[in-house]
Every structure is written in structure tokens, then in C-alpha cells.
Amino acid sequence: MREEAGAMRVIANGKPRDAEEGFTVADFILSLGSDPRYVIVELNGEALPRGRFGDMRLAEDDRIEIVKAVAGG
């Protein structure tokens, strides 16, 4: 059990990570140093529309997959 007040554990890309309670998906992405405009997210097995990143709050033990979208040719 974590001793930090206000912290919770989520599984991000298969690895346990701490997140602040109340974090939205967008907050979490920013905390990882990524830009929410350039990632694709799956939350608990469901694709999450980019427009919902700021609305969806993470909960203890949520599973989030984050993939950076890249352009190429």
C-alpha cells in the first residue's frame, strides 16, 4: 500500500505507475511528458475518443494503454 496521500496506482502500458487522485486521462498523459493531441488511448480495454481525455478520471487499478501517433511515409 502506498503511503502518499492523494496517490493511486494505475497500470500504464503494462507497468504499474502512480497517479494523483482526480487525474483525468489528459492529466496523466501530460504527467508522462506526452501531448494528449498526439496519442491514442485505450482505457480498460476500450478505445477512448480524444475528446473525452479531459473528462475521464482515472481510478485505482485502471489499465491504460497509450500509443504515440506518428506520421510516416
N, CA, C and O atoms as a Tinker XYZ file with bonds, in Angstrom:
   292  protein
     1  N      0.849000   -1.195000    0.000000    73     2
     2  CA     0.000000    0.000000    0.000000    64     1     3
     3  C      0.885000    1.245000    0.000000    63     2     4     5
     4  O      1.866000    1.311000    0.741000    81     3
     5  N      0.546000    2.214000   -0.815000    73     3     6
     6  CA     1.322000    3.437000   -0.891000    64     5     7
     7  C      1.000000    4.348000    0.287000    63     6     8     9
     8  O     -0.141000    4.438000    0.739000    81     7
     9  N      2.036000    5.016000    0.765000    73     7    10
    10  CA     1.859000    5.905000    1.907000    64     9    11
    11  C      1.540000    7.322000    1.491000    63    10    12    13
    12  O      1.099000    8.118000    2.320000    81    11
    13  N      1.754000    7.665000    0.212000    73    11    14
    14  CA     1.492000    9.024000   -0.255000    64    13    15
    15  C      0.003000    9.315000   -0.268000    63    14    16    17
    16  O     -0.778000    8.567000   -0.857000    81    15
    17  N     -0.386000   10.394000    0.377000    73    15    18
    18  CA    -1.780000   10.807000    0.329000    64    17    19
    19  C     -2.065000   11.355000   -1.061000    63    18    20    21
    20  O     -1.238000   12.067000   -1.631000    81    19
    21  N     -3.214000   11.032000   -1.601000    73    19    22
    22  CA    -3.598000   11.562000   -2.895000    64    21    23
    23  C     -3.033000   10.809000   -4.080000    63    22    24    25
    24  O     -3.213000   11.236000   -5.221000    81    23
    25  N     -2.344000    9.682000   -3.835000    73    23    26
    26  CA    -1.793000    8.906000   -4.942000    64    25    27
    27  C     -2.567000    7.607000   -5.098000    63    26    28    29
    28  O     -3.094000    7.051000   -4.134000    81    27
    29  N     -2.617000    7.147000   -6.324000    73    27    30
    30  CA    -3.247000    5.861000   -6.609000    64    29    31
    31  C     -2.384000    5.138000   -7.629000    63    30    32    33
    32  O     -1.497000    5.741000   -8.233000    81    31
    33  N     -2.636000    3.863000   -7.822000    73    31    34
    34  CA    -1.857000    3.056000   -8.752000    64    33    35
    35  C     -2.715000    2.725000   -9.963000    63    34    36    37
    36  O     -3.858000    2.288000   -9.831000    81    35
    37  N     -2.144000    2.941000  -11.154000    73    35    38
    38  CA    -2.767000    2.511000  -12.411000    64    37    39
    39  C     -1.745000    1.654000  -13.150000    63    38    40    41
    40  O     -0.554000    1.681000  -12.837000    81    39
    41  N     -2.217000    0.903000  -14.121000    73    39    42
    42  CA    -1.332000    0.110000  -14.962000    64    41    43
    43  C     -1.274000    0.810000  -16.315000    63    42    44    45
    44  O     -2.269000    0.862000  -17.037000    81    43
    45  N     -0.102000    1.347000  -16.653000    73    43    46
    46  CA     0.073000    2.089000  -17.906000    64    45    47
    47  C      1.029000    1.307000  -18.801000    63    46    48    49
    48  O      2.184000    1.071000  -18.447000    81    47
    49  N      0.525000    0.912000  -19.961000    73    47    50
    50  CA     1.315000    0.137000  -20.918000    64    49    51
    51  C      1.963000   -1.071000  -20.240000    63    50    52    53
    52  O      3.121000   -1.402000  -20.495000    81    51
    53  N      1.177000   -1.726000  -19.362000    73    51    54
    54  CA     1.615000   -2.956000  -18.720000    64    53    55
    55  C      2.462000   -2.783000  -17.475000    63    54    56    57
    56  O      2.865000   -3.779000  -16.874000    81    55
    57  N      2.749000   -1.544000  -17.064000    73    55    58
    58  CA     3.599000   -1.306000  -15.900000    64    57    59
    59  C      2.850000   -0.501000  -14.842000    63    58    60    61
    60  O      2.147000    0.452000  -15.176000    81    59
    61  N      2.995000   -0.876000  -13.566000    73    59    62
    62  CA     2.352000   -0.097000  -12.501000    64    61    63
    63  C      2.959000    1.300000  -12.428000    63    62    64    65
    64  O      4.176000    1.470000  -12.503000    81    63
    65  N      2.087000    2.296000  -12.282000    73    63    66
    66  CA     2.543000    3.687000  -12.154000    64    65    67
    67  C      1.663000    4.381000  -11.131000    63    66    68    69
    68  O      0.488000    4.049000  -10.972000    81    67
    69  N      2.241000    5.337000  -10.449000    73    67    70
    70  CA     1.462000    6.159000   -9.528000    64    69    71
    71  C      0.851000    7.319000  -10.290000    63    70    72    73
    72  O      1.454000    7.858000  -11.218000    81    71
    73  N     -0.345000    7.693000   -9.892000    73    71    74
    74  CA    -1.040000    8.842000  -10.472000    64    73    75
    75  C     -1.732000    9.580000   -9.334000    63    74    76    77
    76  O     -2.100000    8.982000   -8.323000    81    75
    77  N     -1.898000   10.852000   -9.506000    73    75    78
    78  CA    -2.601000   11.648000   -8.498000    64    77    79
    79  C     -4.096000   11.340000   -8.548000    63    78    80    81
    80  O     -4.672000   11.183000   -9.625000    81    79
    81  N     -4.708000   11.258000   -7.385000    73    79    82
    82  CA    -6.160000   11.084000   -7.350000    64    81    83
    83  C     -6.813000   12.257000   -8.049000    63    82    84    85
    84  O     -6.384000   13.398000   -7.879000    81    83
    85  N     -7.842000   11.992000   -8.831000    73    83    86
    86  CA    -8.546000   13.042000   -9.550000    64    85    87
    87  C     -7.973000   13.333000  -10.918000    63    86    88    89
    88  O     -8.551000   14.113000  -11.675000    81    87
    89  N     -6.821000   12.709000  -11.262000    73    87    90
    90  CA    -6.233000   12.905000  -12.588000    64    89    91
    91  C     -7.201000   12.462000  -13.671000    63    90    92    93
    92  O     -7.832000   11.411000  -13.567000    81    91
    93  N     -7.308000   13.273000  -14.708000    73    91    94
    94  CA    -8.005000   12.839000  -15.910000    64    93    95
    95  C     -6.995000   12.104000  -16.784000    63    94    96    97
    96  O     -5.796000   12.113000  -16.506000    81    95
    97  N     -7.487000   11.477000  -17.831000    73    95    98
    98  CA    -6.585000   10.831000  -18.786000    64    97    99
    99  C     -5.617000   11.864000  -19.346000    63    98   100   101
   100  O     -4.426000   11.585000  -19.480000    81    99
   101  N     -6.116000   13.057000  -19.676000    73    99   102
   102  CA    -5.253000   14.122000  -20.207000    64   101   103
   103  C     -4.174000   14.505000  -19.197000    63   102   104   105
   104  O     -3.015000   14.673000  -19.577000    81   103
   105  N     -4.529000   14.648000  -17.918000    73   103   106
   106  CA    -3.550000   14.976000  -16.875000    64   105   107
   107  C     -2.461000   13.909000  -16.815000    63   106   108   109
   108  O     -1.274000   14.225000  -16.723000    81   107
   109  N     -2.872000   12.657000  -16.869000    73   107   110
   110  CA    -1.914000   11.556000  -16.774000    64   109   111
   111  C     -0.958000   11.564000  -17.966000    63   110   112   113
   112  O      0.249000   11.382000  -17.803000    81   111
   113  N     -1.501000   11.773000  -19.152000    73   111   114
   114  CA    -0.662000   11.822000  -20.358000    64   113   115
   115  C      0.362000   12.951000  -20.231000    63   114   116   117
   116  O      1.538000   12.762000  -20.542000    81   115
   117  N     -0.080000   14.111000  -19.779000    73   115   118
   118  CA     0.830000   15.239000  -19.589000    64   117   119
   119  C      1.899000   14.922000  -18.543000    63   118   120   121
   120  O      3.052000   15.327000  -18.693000    81   119
   121  N      1.521000   14.197000  -17.482000    73   119   122
   122  CA     2.490000   13.855000  -16.430000    64   121   123
   123  C      3.581000   12.931000  -16.953000    63   122   124   125
   124  O      4.664000   12.854000  -16.372000    81   123
   125  N      3.301000   12.232000  -18.046000    73   123   126
   126  CA     4.285000   11.346000  -18.671000    64   125   127
   127  C      5.161000   12.092000  -19.668000    63   126   128   129
   128  O      6.081000   11.513000  -20.245000    81   127
   129  N      4.877000   13.375000  -19.871000    73   127   130
   130  CA     5.660000   14.179000  -20.797000    64   129   131
   131  C      5.196000   14.084000  -22.236000    63   130   132   133
   132  O      5.926000   14.460000  -23.153000    81   131
   133  N      3.989000   13.586000  -22.439000    73   131   134
   134  CA     3.434000   13.489000  -23.789000    64   133   135
   135  C      2.340000   14.523000  -23.991000    63   134   136   137
   136  O      1.803000   15.072000  -23.028000    81   135
   137  N      2.018000   14.780000  -25.236000    73   135   138
   138  CA     0.971000   15.724000  -25.600000    64   137   139
   139  C     -0.292000   14.933000  -25.946000    63   138   140   141
   140  O     -0.266000   14.110000  -26.862000    81   139
   141  N     -1.396000   15.167000  -25.228000    73   139   142
   142  CA    -2.630000   14.420000  -25.491000    64   141   143
   143  C     -3.130000   14.516000  -26.935000    63   142   144   145
   144  O     -3.900000   13.663000  -27.377000    81   143
   145  N     -2.704000   15.535000  -27.669000    73   143   146
   146  CA    -3.152000   15.672000  -29.061000    64   145   147
   147  C     -2.528000   14.625000  -29.974000    63   146   148   149
   148  O     -3.023000   14.376000  -31.073000    81   147
   149  N     -1.437000   14.014000  -29.515000    73   147   150
   150  CA    -0.689000   13.113000  -30.389000    64   149   151
   151  C     -0.593000   11.686000  -29.875000    63   150   152   153
   152  O      0.362000   10.973000  -30.184000    81   151
   153  N     -1.580000   11.269000  -29.090000    73   151   154
   154  CA    -1.589000    9.891000  -28.606000    64   153   155
   155  C     -2.948000    9.246000  -28.859000    63   154   156   157
   156  O     -3.962000    9.920000  -29.039000    81   155
   157  N     -2.930000    7.949000  -28.865000    73   155   158
   158  CA    -4.142000    7.133000  -28.944000    64   157   159
   159  C     -4.233000    6.410000  -27.606000    63   158   160   161
   160  O     -3.227000    5.909000  -27.103000    81   159
   161  N     -5.436000    6.350000  -27.023000    73   159   162
   162  CA    -5.590000    5.784000  -25.685000    64   161   163
   163  C     -6.665000    4.700000  -25.667000    63   162   164   165
   164  O     -7.729000    4.825000  -26.274000    81   163
   165  N     -6.336000    3.638000  -24.947000    73   163   166
   166  CA    -7.305000    2.593000  -24.627000    64   165   167
   167  C     -7.383000    2.560000  -23.099000    63   166   168   169
   168  O     -6.362000    2.426000  -22.426000    81   167
   169  N     -8.584000    2.680000  -22.562000    73   167   170
   170  CA    -8.791000    2.681000  -21.116000    64   169   171
   171  C     -9.633000    1.470000  -20.742000    63   170   172   173
   172  O    -10.780000    1.343000  -21.169000    81   171
   173  N     -9.061000    0.595000  -19.954000    73   171   174
   174  CA    -9.737000   -0.630000  -19.523000    64   173   175
   175  C    -10.307000   -1.415000  -20.700000    63   174   176   177
   176  O    -11.425000   -1.927000  -20.646000    81   175
   177  N     -9.509000   -1.496000  -21.765000    73   175   178
   178  CA    -9.867000   -2.308000  -22.915000    64   177   179
   179  C    -10.754000   -1.638000  -23.946000    63   178   180   181
   180  O    -11.118000   -2.260000  -24.944000    81   179
   181  N    -11.106000   -0.389000  -23.724000    73   179   182
   182  CA   -11.982000    0.333000  -24.651000    64   181   183
   183  C    -11.242000    1.536000  -25.248000    63   182   184   185
   184  O    -10.590000    2.293000  -24.528000    81   183
   185  N    -11.348000    1.703000  -26.567000    73   183   186
   186  CA   -10.757000    2.881000  -27.212000    64   185   187
   187  C    -11.444000    4.127000  -26.665000    63   186   188   189
   188  O    -12.666000    4.164000  -26.520000    81   187
   189  N    -10.651000    5.136000  -26.367000    73   187   190
   190  CA   -11.189000    6.368000  -25.787000    64   189   191
   191  C    -11.056000    7.502000  -26.795000    63   190   192   193
   192  O     -9.946000    7.827000  -27.215000    81   191
   193  N    -12.178000    8.109000  -27.191000    73   191   194
   194  CA   -12.099000    9.241000  -28.124000    64   193   195
   195  C    -11.290000   10.387000  -27.512000    63   194   196   197
   196  O    -11.430000   10.685000  -26.325000    81   195
   197  N    -10.458000   11.017000  -28.308000    73   195   198
   198  CA    -9.591000   12.106000  -27.848000    64   197   199
   199  C    -10.395000   13.198000  -27.132000    63   198   200   201
   200  O     -9.907000   13.794000  -26.172000    81   199
   201  N    -11.595000   13.456000  -27.583000    73   199   202
   202  CA   -12.430000   14.485000  -26.968000    64   201   203
   203  C    -12.844000   14.175000  -25.540000    63   202   204   205
   204  O    -13.347000   15.054000  -24.840000    81   203
   205  N    -12.642000   12.935000  -25.096000    73   203   206
   206  CA   -13.014000   12.548000  -23.725000    64   205   207
   207  C    -11.827000   12.528000  -22.769000    63   206   208   209
   208  O    -12.015000   12.310000  -21.572000    81   207
   209  N    -10.602000   12.749000  -23.267000    73   207   210
   210  CA    -9.409000   12.670000  -22.416000    64   209   211
   211  C     -9.514000   13.590000  -21.203000    63   210   212   213
   212  O     -9.081000   13.222000  -20.111000    81   211
   213  N    -10.078000   14.771000  -21.379000    73   211   214
   214  CA   -10.183000   15.730000  -20.283000    64   213   215
   215  C    -11.343000   15.464000  -19.348000    63   214   216   217
   216  O    -11.412000   16.048000  -18.267000    81   215
   217  N    -12.268000   14.578000  -19.752000    73   215   218
   218  CA   -13.456000   14.271000  -18.943000    64   217   219
   219  C    -13.306000   13.002000  -18.116000    63   218   220   221
   220  O    -13.898000   12.883000  -17.043000    81   219
   221  N    -12.526000   12.064000  -18.608000    73   219   222
   222  CA   -12.426000   10.749000  -17.973000    64   221   223
   223  C    -11.404000   10.769000  -16.838000    63   222   224   225
   224  O    -10.213000   10.983000  -17.063000    81   223
   225  N    -11.884000   10.544000  -15.630000    73   223   226
   226  CA   -10.991000   10.492000  -14.469000    64   225   227
   227  C    -10.505000    9.059000  -14.268000    63   226   228   229
   228  O    -11.262000    8.099000  -14.412000    81   227
   229  N     -9.238000    8.945000  -13.936000    73   227   230
   230  CA    -8.664000    7.634000  -13.667000    64   229   231
   231  C     -9.057000    7.171000  -12.271000    63   230   232   233
   232  O     -9.280000    7.982000  -11.372000    81   231
   233  N     -9.137000    5.859000  -12.104000    73   231   234
   234  CA    -9.445000    5.258000  -10.810000    64   233   235
   235  C     -8.377000    4.217000  -10.484000    63   234   236   237
   236  O     -7.674000    3.734000  -11.371000    81   235
   237  N     -8.266000    3.884000   -9.215000    73   235   238
   238  CA    -7.316000    2.877000   -8.753000    64   237   239
   239  C     -7.423000    1.622000   -9.615000    63   238   240   241
   240  O     -8.518000    1.123000   -9.875000    81   239
   241  N     -6.273000    1.125000  -10.052000    73   239   242
   242  CA    -6.146000   -0.111000  -10.835000    64   241   243
   243  C     -6.680000   -0.026000  -12.262000    63   242   244   245
   244  O     -6.808000   -1.055000  -12.926000    81   243
   245  N     -6.995000    1.183000  -12.755000    73   243   246
   246  CA    -7.352000    1.313000  -14.171000    64   245   247
   247  C     -6.176000    0.835000  -15.009000    63   246   248   249
   248  O     -5.018000    0.954000  -14.609000    81   247
   249  N     -6.495000    0.293000  -16.180000    73   247   250
   250  CA    -5.488000   -0.132000  -17.145000    64   249   251
   251  C     -5.569000    0.817000  -18.335000    63   250   252   253
   252  O     -6.607000    0.927000  -18.989000    81   251
   253  N     -4.472000    1.490000  -18.601000    73   251   254
   254  CA    -4.445000    2.462000  -19.687000    64   253   255
   255  C     -3.294000    2.124000  -20.628000    63   254   256   257
   256  O     -2.162000    1.905000  -20.194000    81   255
   257  N     -3.601000    2.085000  -21.916000    73   255   258
   258  CA    -2.590000    1.878000  -22.956000    64   257   259
   259  C     -2.496000    3.183000  -23.719000    63   258   260   261
   260  O     -3.503000    3.722000  -24.177000    81   259
   261  N     -1.269000    3.691000  -23.853000    73   259   262
   262  CA    -1.042000    4.961000  -24.528000    64   261   263
   263  C     -0.042000    4.716000  -25.652000    63   262   264   265
   264  O      1.058000    4.212000  -25.421000    81   263
   265  N     -0.437000    5.079000  -26.870000    73   263   266
   266  CA     0.422000    4.903000  -28.032000    64   265   267
   267  C      0.588000    6.252000  -28.708000    63   266   268   269
   268  O     -0.395000    6.937000  -28.990000    81   267
   269  N      1.837000    6.636000  -28.967000    73   267   270
   270  CA     2.095000    7.894000  -29.662000    64   269   271
   271  C      1.781000    7.710000  -31.139000    63   270   272   273
   272  O      2.250000    6.767000  -31.777000    81   271
   273  N      0.986000    8.620000  -31.664000    73   271   274
   274  CA     0.658000    8.612000  -33.084000    64   273   275
   275  C      1.816000    9.267000  -33.827000    63   274   276   277
   276  O      2.250000   10.360000  -33.461000    81   275
   277  N      2.315000    8.611000  -34.860000    73   275   278
   278  CA     3.410000    9.170000  -35.643000    64   277   279
   279  C      3.041000    9.150000  -37.120000    63   278   280   281
   280  O      2.345000    8.254000  -37.597000    81   279
   281  N      3.519000   10.145000  -37.816000    73   279   282
   282  CA     3.302000   10.199000  -39.255000    64   281   283
   283  C      4.537000    9.630000  -39.937000    63   282   284   285
   284  O      5.656000    9.764000  -39.441000    81   283
   285  N      4.328000    9.021000  -41.032000    73   283   286
   286  CA     5.474000    8.452000  -41.744000    64   285   287
   287  C      5.141000    8.235000  -43.199000    63   286   288   289
   288  O      4.033000    8.510000  -43.659000    81   287
   289  N      6.101000    7.749000  -43.889000    73   287   290
   290  CA     5.839000    7.549000  -45.294000    64   289   291
   291  C      6.622000    6.417000  -45.862000    63   290   292
   292  O      6.507000    6.122000  -47.052000    81   291
